[in-house]
Amino acid sequence: MATISKSIKGGEFLIRETEAQEIFIPEEFTEEQKMMAQACQDFIDTEITPKIEEIDSMKDPDLVPAIFKKAGELGLLGISVPEEYGGMGMNFVTSMLIADIIGSAGSFSTTYGAHTGIGTLPILYYGTEEQKQKYLPKLATGEWAACYCLTEPDAGSDANSGKTKATLTEDGKHYLINGQKMWISNAGFADLFIVFAKIEDDKNLTAFIVEKTFGGITMNEEEKKMGIKGSSTRQVFFNECKVPVENMLSDRQNGFKIAVNILNIGRVKLGSGILGGTRTVTTKSIKYSTERKQFGVSINSFGAIKSKLAEMAIRTYVSESLCYRAGQDIEDQINEFIGEGMSESEAKLKGVEMFAMECAIAKIHGSEVLDYVVDQGVQVYGGMGYSAEAPMERAYRDARISRIYEGTNEINRMLMIGMLLKRAMKGEVNLFEPAMAVSAELTSVPSFETIDTSELFAAEKEVLKKLKKVFLMVGGKAAMALQDKIEDEQEIMMNLADVMIEIYASESAILRTEKLVGINGLEACSNQIAMSQVYLAEAIDKINAAAKEAIASFTKGDEQKVMLMGLKRFTKADLVNTKELRRQIADYMIEQGKYPF
């Protein structure tokens, strides 16, 4: 696992060490990025928070479109759009930062994400120059709102099985689109629809840019949803919708590829997009626990509450660490491709595609952290947490969708592992050689050399090396034993994904904290060190459980015994007093009166 000088590729974190200086951390945002984030926060505080009840009621159909246009006037809708098309032309990490801040805006974060991500990016990345010039300025400024029409009643996770048809007219000038789409965010006030349909008997989808004024578009009433009630979600029907042939997006049958690549971007943006919400909920929980008195004292003086507050912060910190690590890796890869002569649009697509596994990790980890944080927020509030009069009830409902859209977490887990194995088979990731080395290590005499623990995180990094061996051991054996059938063993793939997620998450937090210590010193980072140590201790147990379940699924006899012994060896670590570390973290948060990291 020697360090390689060239930039890391997607999935390579499993087979090589990453140095703290190689990763980006949120503490390194530039002044310009911080100013953009503050402008976004001011917009939320002024335009959204005071009207949150009104937004969710949807009684005024003009309210959300009006707020949306104000966001456009501020430039928030054109962060990723180049300046020549009316946008701000900011980099990938900045677009993640704005998604992060807007994450505290409840329903509006869905409205924002659907427009700036899946609604705008297909044209930015796949459109012709004429299409970009015609549509991007309208989308970047908020003059037009966009939506993305992929899902159908019988085509959800299996998106390519959609039945919507596009038929060429006799004069060859238009396509007539017929079909039904559902769960379409922003449909109620969208001016532009990115529509996926099949031409004739094509195997794959083709994408089209459809203007509302083309006609032949009708909709059901707004869906009544569990959460994100203030976002428009409708079924959309296309009946002989007449679309000019020049509005085909990219090539015929390239629609599925467009959908997959745009969803990769959506996944990493969703990972950062939960952070504003988790920080807000954690801060509200800290404040409520200070104000709420029981048995004559604030409830935040109780160990059980401190443990919850600390764990909310720990998971938020870790998710933030891995998201921005992945985002900067994507940014670096984009710049590398541009330096090699690739066009900017192609470089962005290829850069994101390279880190599709990390995008999936960000989406899964972030959405599950958000669910955990809002659940604990309700618990801290107690009975008030269940009341619609308090903020936790809405947060709890709004959070639940995150584990479903941009591909369910189950689908994302299986995609991660399937993609990694395919890349390994192509030789793009050298996975099998290290896996064979770990397999040979299982029958060798264990090393008893002592580790120099005088350096910060020396022991933790040694644990991480061994945890990577867990993945290589179980993943390598599963790939050999099951071969082509491994994709049918979804439970095993999900076990492997959980191991992979926890490795990436733990390592990201440790590297961020190590880099932060280099900037601010050891004493100033005592809580970040504590958070990284607690998370790693928890990750070891999660990895052990997931790996054990996988081993039991496809091995027997002596082979199983050897692997279980290897698992025990590779998940062995010194015991950490997580109770005291959580108390330390919680006390600092209570003193600050907010999520302070």
C-alpha positions in Angstrom: 0.0 0.0 0.0 2.7 2.5 -0.9 1.8 6.0 -1.7 1.5 6.8 -5.4 2.5 10.2 -6.6 -0.1 10.6 -9.3 -3.6 11.7 -8.4 -5.9 9.1 -6.9 -8.5 7.4 -9.0 -12.0 6.4 -8.0 -12.1 3.4 -5.6 -8.3 3.5 -5.2 -8.6 4.6 -1.5 -9.1 0.8 -0.8 -5.6 -0.1 -2.1 -3.4 2.8 -1.3 -2.8 5.2 1.5 -3.8 8.8 1.2 -1.9 11.6 2.9 -3.7 14.3 4.8 -2.2 17.0 2.5 -3.8 15.3 -0.5 -7.3 16.0 0.5 -9.4 19.1 0.6 -11.1 20.1 3.9 -14.0 22.6 4.4 -11.8 24.7 6.5 -9.9 25.6 3.3 -12.7 27.4 1.6 -11.6 30.7 0.0 -13.0 34.1 1.0 -15.0 34.2 -2.2 -16.6 30.8 -1.4 -17.4 31.9 2.1 -19.1 35.1 0.8 -21.2 33.0 -1.6 -22.2 30.7 1.3 -23.1 33.7 3.4 -25.2 35.2 0.6 -27.0 31.9 0.3 -27.6 31.7 4.1 -28.9 35.3 4.1 -31.3 34.3 1.3 -32.6 31.4 3.3 -33.0 33.5 6.5 -34.8 36.3 4.6 -36.9 34.5 1.9 -37.5 31.0 3.2 -37.4 30.5 7.0 -40.0 33.2 7.8 -42.3 31.7 5.1 -41.7 28.0 5.8 -45.3 27.2 6.9 -46.7 29.1 3.9 -44.4 27.3 1.5 -45.4 23.9 2.9 -49.1 24.6 2.7 -48.8 25.3 -1.1 -51.9 27.5 -0.8 -50.3 30.3 -2.8 -49.1 28.7 -6.1 -47.1 31.8 -6.9 -45.0 31.8 -3.8 -42.3 29.2 -4.6 -41.9 30.3 -8.2 -41.4 33.9 -6.8 -38.7 32.7 -4.3 -37.1 30.7 -7.1 -36.8 33.8 -9.3 -35.2 35.7 -6.4 -32.7 32.9 -6.1 -32.0 33.4 -9.8 -31.5 37.1 -9.4 -28.9 36.5 -6.7 -27.0 34.1 -9.0 -27.7 31.0 -6.9 -29.2 29.1 -9.8 -26.2 29.6 -12.1 -23.3 28.6 -9.8 -22.2 25.8 -12.2 -23.2 27.5 -15.5 -20.3 29.3 -17.3 -20.3 33.0 -17.5 -20.8 33.1 -21.3 -24.2 31.5 -20.7 -25.3 33.9 -18.0 -24.0 31.9 -15.0 -21.3 32.4 -12.4 -18.9 29.8 -13.7 -17.8 28.6 -10.3 -16.1 25.3 -9.7 -17.5 21.9 -8.7 -16.6 22.3 -4.9 -18.4 25.7 -4.8 -21.5 24.2 -6.3 -21.4 21.5 -3.5 -21.0 24.2 -0.9 -24.1 26.1 -2.1 -26.0 22.8 -2.1 -24.8 22.2 1.4 -26.1 25.6 2.7 -29.4 25.3 0.8 -29.9 21.9 2.6 -31.4 23.7 5.6 -34.1 25.2 3.4 -36.5 22.3 3.7 -38.7 21.8 0.6 -36.9 24.5 -1.3 -33.7 22.5 -1.3 -35.5 19.9 -3.5 -36.8 22.7 -5.8 -33.3 24.1 -6.0 -31.6 20.8 -6.6 -34.0 19.5 -9.2 -33.5 22.7 -11.3 -29.7 23.3 -10.9 -28.8 19.7 -11.1 -30.9 17.3 -13.1 -32.8 20.1 -14.8 -29.9 22.2 -16.1 -26.8 20.0 -16.2 -28.0 17.7 -19.0 -28.0 20.7 -21.4 -24.7 22.1 -20.0 -22.9 18.8 -20.4 -24.6 17.2 -23.4 -26.2 20.1 -25.3 -25.1 21.5 -28.6 -23.7 25.0 -28.7 -27.1 26.2 -30.1 -29.0 24.4 -27.3 -26.7 25.9 -24.6 -27.0 29.4 -25.9 -30.8 29.1 -26.2 -31.6 27.6 -22.9 -28.8 28.0 -20.3 -29.2 31.8 -19.8 -32.9 31.4 -19.1 -32.2 28.6 -16.6 -29.2 30.3 -14.9 -31.2 33.5 -14.2 -34.4 31.8 -13.1 -36.3 33.2 -16.0 -37.2 29.5 -16.7 -37.6 26.6 -14.3 -36.5 23.1 -15.3 -37.5 19.6 -14.4 -36.3 16.1 -15.3 -38.7 13.5 -16.6 -37.2 10.0 -16.2 -39.3 7.9 -13.7 -42.4 6.1 -14.9 -45.0 4.0 -13.1 -43.2 0.8 -14.1 -39.7 2.3 -14.5 -38.1 3.5 -11.3 -34.7 2.0 -10.3 -34.9 0.2 -13.7 -35.0 3.5 -15.5 -34.1 2.1 -19.0 -37.3 0.1 -19.1 -39.4 3.2 -19.6 -42.3 2.9 -22.1 -42.5 6.6 -23.2 -42.2 6.7 -27.0 -40.8 9.3 -29.5 -42.0 8.8 -33.1 -40.5 10.8 -36.0 -43.1 12.6 -38.1 -43.4 11.9 -41.8 -41.7 15.1 -42.8 -38.8 14.3 -40.5 -38.9 17.6 -38.7 -40.4 16.6 -35.3 -40.7 13.8 -32.8 -44.1 13.1 -31.3 -43.7 12.1 -27.6 -46.3 9.9 -25.9 -46.1 8.6 -22.4 -46.4 9.1 -18.7 -43.8 10.3 -16.1 -44.2 10.4 -12.4 -42.6 11.9 -9.2 -41.5 14.9 -11.3 -40.1 17.6 -9.1 -40.8 21.2 -10.2 -43.3 20.0 -12.8 -46.0 22.3 -11.6 -44.2 25.5 -12.6 -41.5 24.2 -15.0 -41.0 25.9 -18.4 -38.6 23.2 -19.6 -38.6 19.4 -19.4 -35.7 17.1 -19.9 -37.7 14.0 -21.2 -36.4 10.5 -21.7 -38.2 8.3 -24.3 -37.5 5.4 -26.7 -37.5 5.8 -30.5 -39.1 2.9 -32.3 -37.7 -0.4 -30.8 -34.5 1.1 -29.5 -32.9 -0.7 -26.5 -31.9 2.5 -24.8 -33.5 5.8 -24.0 -33.0 9.0 -25.9 -33.2 12.5 -24.2 -35.1 15.5 -25.5 -35.4 19.2 -24.4 -39.1 19.9 -24.3 -40.5 23.4 -23.8 -43.9 23.6 -22.1 -45.2 25.7 -25.0 -44.8 22.8 -27.4 -48.2 21.6 -26.3 -49.5 18.1 -25.6 -48.4 18.3 -21.9 -51.0 17.7 -19.1 -50.5 17.0 -15.4 -52.2 15.5 -12.4 -52.7 17.6 -9.3 -49.8 18.0 -6.9 -48.9 14.8 -5.1 -49.7 14.7 -1.4 -46.4 13.7 0.2 -45.0 12.6 3.6 -42.4 15.4 3.5 -41.0 18.2 1.3 -44.6 19.3 1.0 -43.6 22.7 -0.4 -41.9 21.3 -3.5 -44.0 20.7 -6.6 -44.3 17.0 -7.5 -46.6 15.9 -10.3 -47.3 13.2 -12.8 -46.8 14.5 -16.3 -48.5 13.1 -19.4 -47.2 13.6 -23.0 -49.9 13.3 -25.7 -48.5 13.8 -29.2 -46.1 16.4 -27.8 -44.4 17.9 -30.9 -40.7 18.3 -30.3 -38.4 19.7 -33.1 -35.7 17.2 -34.1 -33.0 19.7 -33.2 -34.2 19.4 -29.5 -32.8 15.8 -29.3 -30.2 16.0 -26.5 -26.9 14.3 -27.5 -27.2 11.3 -29.7 -30.0 8.8 -30.2 -30.0 6.1 -27.5 -27.5 8.1 -25.4 -30.3 9.0 -22.9 -29.6 6.3 -20.4 -25.9 7.3 -20.2 -27.0 10.9 -19.7 -29.3 9.8 -16.9 -26.6 7.7 -15.2 -23.9 10.5 -15.3 -26.2 13.3 -14.2 -27.4 11.1 -11.3 -23.8 10.6 -10.3 -23.5 14.4 -9.9 -26.8 14.5 -8.1 -25.6 11.9 -5.6 -22.5 13.7 -4.5 -24.5 17.0 -4.4 -27.1 15.2 -2.3 -24.3 14.1 0.1 -23.3 17.8 0.7 -27.0 18.9 0.4 -27.9 17.2 3.7 -25.3 19.0 5.7 -27.1 22.3 6.1 -30.0 20.3 7.5 -27.9 18.2 10.0 -26.1 21.2 11.3 -29.4 23.2 11.7 -31.1 20.3 13.5 -28.1 19.7 15.8 -28.0 23.4 16.7 -31.7 23.5 17.5 -31.3 20.3 19.6 -28.5 21.9 21.6 -30.5 25.1 22.2 -33.7 23.2 23.2 -31.7 20.9 25.5 -30.4 23.9 27.3 -33.8 25.6 27.7 -35.7 22.4 28.6 -35.6 21.7 32.4 -36.4 18.5 34.1 -35.6 17.5 37.7 -34.6 21.1 38.2 -31.8 21.1 35.6 -31.3 21.5 31.9 -31.7 18.2 30.1 -28.3 18.7 28.4 -26.7 18.0 31.8 -27.7 14.3 31.4 -25.3 11.8 29.9 -28.0 10.2 27.7 -28.7 13.6 26.0 -25.0 14.5 25.8 -24.4 11.2 24.0 -27.1 12.0 21.4 -25.9 15.5 20.8 -22.3 14.4 20.4 -23.2 11.5 18.0 -25.2 14.0 15.9 -22.1 16.2 15.5 -19.7 13.3 15.0 -21.7 11.8 12.1 -22.2 15.3 10.5 -18.5 16.0 10.8 -17.6 12.7 9.1 -20.1 13.1 6.3 -18.9 16.6 5.7 -15.3 15.3 5.6 -16.0 12.6 3.0 -18.2 14.8 0.8 -15.7 17.5 0.3 -12.8 15.0 -0.1 -14.8 13.4 -2.9 -15.7 16.8 -4.4 -12.2 18.0 -4.6 -11.0 14.7 -6.0 -13.6 15.1 -8.8 -12.4 18.8 -9.3 -8.8 17.7 -9.6 -9.7 15.0 -12.0 -11.7 17.4 -14.1 -8.7 19.8 -14.3 -6.4 16.9 -15.2 -8.6 15.9 -18.1 -8.8 19.6 -19.3 -5.0 19.7 -19.1 -4.9 16.7 -21.4 -6.9 18.5 -24.0 -10.4 17.3 -23.2 -13.3 19.8 -23.5 -14.6 21.2 -20.3 -18.0 19.6 -20.6 -16.5 16.1 -21.3 -13.9 16.6 -18.6 -16.6 17.3 -16.0 -18.6 14.2 -17.0 -15.6 12.0 -17.1 -14.3 13.4 -13.8 -17.5 12.6 -12.0 -17.8 9.2 -13.7 -14.3 8.4 -12.4 -15.5 8.9 -8.8 -19.0 7.4 -9.2 -18.3 5.1 -6.3 -17.4 8.0 -4.0 -20.5 9.8 -5.2 -22.6 6.9 -4.2 -20.9 6.8 -0.8 -21.6 10.5 -0.2 -25.3 10.0 -1.1 -25.7 6.9 1.1 -23.7 8.1 4.1 -25.2 11.6 4.0 -28.8 10.5 3.7 -28.5 8.0 6.5 -26.7 10.5 8.7 -29.5 13.0 8.1 -32.1 10.4 9.0 -30.2 9.6 12.2 -29.8 13.3 13.2 -33.5 14.2 12.7 -34.5 11.0 14.6 -32.3 12.0 17.5 -33.5 15.6 17.2 -37.1 14.4 17.8 -35.9 12.4 20.7 -34.1 15.3 22.3 -37.3 17.4 22.0 -39.3 14.6 23.5 -43.1 15.2 23.2 -42.5 18.5 21.5 -40.5 16.7 18.9 -43.7 15.0 17.8 -45.6 18.2 17.7 -46.1 20.1 14.4 -45.6 23.3 16.4 -41.9 22.5 16.9 -39.3 22.3 14.0 -38.4 18.6 14.4 -41.6 17.2 13.0 -41.1 18.8 9.6 -37.4 18.0 9.6 -38.1 14.3 10.3 -40.6 14.0 7.5 -38.5 16.0 5.0 -35.4 13.9 5.6 -37.0 10.6 4.6 -36.9 11.1 0.9 -33.1 11.4 0.8 -32.7 7.7 1.1 -34.9 7.2 -2.0 -34.2 9.8 -4.6 -31.1 9.9 -6.8 -31.3 6.1 -6.7 -32.3 4.3 -3.5 -29.5 3.5 -1.1 -29.9 -0.2 -1.8 -29.4 0.4 -5.5 -26.4 2.7 -4.8 -24.8 0.1 -2.6 -25.0 -2.5 -5.3 -23.9 -0.1 -8.0 -20.8 0.7 -6.0 -19.6 -2.9 -5.7 -20.7 -3.9 -9.2 -18.7 -0.9 -10.6 -15.7 -1.6 -8.5 -15.6 -5.3 -9.7 -16.0 -4.2 -13.4 -13.2 -1.7 -13.1 -11.0 -4.4 -11.5 -11.8 -6.8 -14.3 -10.8 -4.2 -16.8 -7.5 -3.5 -14.9 -8.6 0.1 -14.1 -8.3 -0.6 -10.4 -5.6 -3.0 -9.2 -7.9 -4.8 -6.8 -7.2 -8.5 -7.3 -3.4 -8.4 -6.7 -3.8 -6.8 -3.2 -6.7 -9.2 -2.5 -4.5 -12.2 -3.4 -1.8 -10.8 -1.1 -4.3 -10.6 1.8 -5.5 -14.1 1.1 -1.9 -15.4 1.3 -1.5 -13.4 4.6 -4.3 -15.3 6.2 -2.3 -18.5 6.4 1.0 -16.8 7.3 2.3 -16.1 10.8 0.9 -12.7 12.1 3.4 -9.9 12.6 3.9 -8.8 16.1 6.0 -5.7 15.4 5.0 -2.7 17.5 3.7 0.5 16.1 5.2 3.8 17.0 2.1 5.6 18.4 3.9 8.9 19.2 2.6 10.4 15.9 -1.0 11.6 15.8 -3.3 8.9 14.4 -0.5 6.4 13.9 -2.5 3.7 15.6 -5.7 4.7 13.8 -4.0 4.6 10.4 -2.7 1.1 11.2 -6.3 0.1 12.0 -7.5 1.6 8.7 -4.9 -0.5 6.8 -6.3 -3.6 8.4 -9.9 -2.6 7.7 -9.0 -2.3 4.0 -7.7 -5.8 4.2 -11.1 -6.9 5.5 -12.7 -5.6 2.3 -10.0 -7.1 0.1 -10.3 -10.5 1.9 -14.1 -10.7 1.8 -14.5 -9.0 -1.6 -11.8 -11.0 -3.2 -13.1 -14.3 -1.9 -16.7 -13.4 -2.8 -15.6 -12.4 -6.4 -13.7 -15.7 -6.8 -16.4 -17.9 -5.3 -19.4 -16.4 -6.9 -17.9 -14.9 -10.1 -20.7 -13.8 -12.5 -23.4 -14.7 -9.9 -22.2 -12.1 -7.4 -24.6 -9.5 -8.7 -27.5 -11.9 -7.8 -26.3 -12.0 -4.2 -27.5 -8.6 -3.3 -27.2 -9.1 0.4 -23.4 -9.8 0.1 -23.0 -6.8 -2.2 -24.7 -4.6 0.4 -22.4 -6.1 3.1 -19.3 -5.2 1.0 -20.7 -1.8 0.4 -21.1 -1.1 4.1 -17.5 -2.1 4.7 -16.4 0.2 1.9 -18.5 3.1 3.1 -17.2 2.9 6.7 -13.6 2.7 5.5 -13.9 5.8 3.3 -15.9 7.7 6.0 -13.4 6.9 8.8 -10.4 7.7 6.7 -11.9 11.0 5.5 -12.5 12.2 9.1 -9.0 11.2 10.3 -7.3 12.8 7.3 -9.3 16.0 7.7 -8.5 16.2 11.4 -4.8 15.5 10.8 -4.7 18.3 8.2 -6.6 20.6 10.6 -4.1 19.9 13.4 -1.3 20.9 11.0 -3.1 24.3 10.5 -4.5 25.1 14.0 -2.4 22.9 16.4 -3.2 19.9 18.6 -5.0 21.7 21.4 -7.4 23.6 19.2 -8.5 20.3 17.5 -9.1 18.2 20.6 -12.8 17.8 19.7 -12.2 16.9 16.1 -9.7 14.3 17.2 -12.3 12.9 19.6 -14.9 12.8 16.9 -12.6 10.9 14.5 -11.6 8.4 17.2 -15.3 7.7 18.2 -16.3 7.3 14.6 -13.5 4.8 13.9 -14.4 2.8 17.0 -18.0 2.5 15.8 -16.9 1.8 12.2 -14.8 -1.2 13.3 -17.9 -2.8 14.9 -20.0 -2.1 11.8 -17.4 -3.5 9.5 -16.9 -6.6 11.6 -20.7 -7.3 11.6 -21.1 -6.7 7.8 -18.0 -8.8 7.0 -19.1 -11.7 9.3 -22.5 -11.8 7.7 -21.0 -11.9 4.2 -18.5 -14.6 5.2 -21.3 -16.8 6.6 -23.2 -16.4 3.2 -20.7 -18.0 0.9 -18.1 -20.0 2.9 -18.1 -23.2 4.9 -15.7 -25.4 6.9 -12.0 -24.6 7.2 -12.2 -21.8 4.7 -14.8 -20.1 6.8 -12.7 -20.6 10.0 -9.6 -19.1 8.4 -11.6 -16.1 7.2 -13.1 -15.5 10.6 -9.7 -15.7 12.2 -8.5 -13.1 9.6 -11.5 -10.9 10.4 -10.7 -11.1 14.1 -7.1 -10.1 13.3 -8.0 -7.3 11.0 -10.6 -5.7 13.2 -8.5 -5.9 16.4 -8.0 -2.4 17.9 -7.5 -0.8 21.3 -10.6 -0.1 23.3 -11.7 3.6 23.1 -13.6 5.3 26.0 -16.3 6.6 23.6 -18.5 7.7 26.6 -15.9 10.2 27.8 -15.0 11.5 24.3 -18.7 12.0 23.5 -19.2 14.0 26.8 -16.2 16.1 25.9 -17.6 16.9 22.5 -21.1 17.6 23.9 -19.8 19.9 26.6 -18.0 22.0 24.0 -21.1 22.2 21.8 -23.3 23.1 24.8 -20.8 25.8 25.7 -20.9 27.2 22.2 -24.7 26.9 21.9 -24.5 25.5 18.4 -22.9 23.0 16.0 -19.5 24.6 16.1 -17.2 22.6 13.8 
